[in-house]
């Protein structure tokens, strides 16, 4: 029997190793199952919203048949559903989906008041968090690797077996690396098994993204394996090893991300969303007391494509009302653009901090792949703005040009079609993990060299 087979037999003889791996595997299956349930529930909610919308359309069609349809009221009361549909990887990596509104209903009023007046995501999920596969890999995998490797040398020395073991091999370091390789291989096997199970249990398919995720998991595991190896070759007692691992884990999982969060908060101006809503609504409230004909002329000057329209009379006119609603968006457009730029800057700041934490690096990569990060939310809001503009162009053609609305026009009402940003920066994250692994690889090599000299 070769030496590696002996180490494998010794590994499985340890009952704690069996329970740790089994618990890790079961936790992974539970995480995948819970995430898939959440994913399917999201799709069901979106389908319910779409069904309700179609029922509303049928109601207005019935009014049209009875010659009771008032197009201005239809534009005001008809809510159009828009949703940031979850992608396949969203079932495994929830990211920030529960921290932002990804399902709205918009109508032909000021858009920013509608967007910012909605609840920001699932408050219950924000309170308790989501147990998904990324949580298992990011936070629990390092602890599992450490639990099975961190005290290999310390335990052998404390039991008095180390001198006898060293006498049977040419180099003690080879024995340590062989002992560390076995649990690393077992953890990698379980991780690959979980990824295969996730492919079977969800809509994830094996493609270039799947391979990229596998690569990143391997690099992440390698990084923590090198960290554990470095601690092992510090040649300290078990208590020191545990304290060192927990300290490093806390720095990478809480301290660096916490510092990044505090820095991002300080760089942002609090209350900007409320200021956008206030200014937009204040503009609309003030419009009722102004010269409506002058405001209407100002609107036509801003949007000349609607100029060939009848003059505004003394009675209430939907053209003026909807024009002012659009102008209220124009008034706050600079604030909206600043908010977008602030969000993008915040994301870039987080990416900069991720160079100092493999946990942040992997999290940013997974969130980008699953289209569940801040960039996805910014892109979704911009798509919603473009969609509402298409609604305006559709209804305005009837309001401003006095065109008769026919029953066949119901089918031409624009519908929202979310287009995810498929640009995944997971390869950039892989490069960061590789560089971090090299850093700890160099530290490990130096300690191994010092260990040889003893």
Beta strands, then each sheet from edge to edge (+ up, - down):
strand 1: 80-83
strand 2: 103-106
sheet 1: 1+ 2-
end
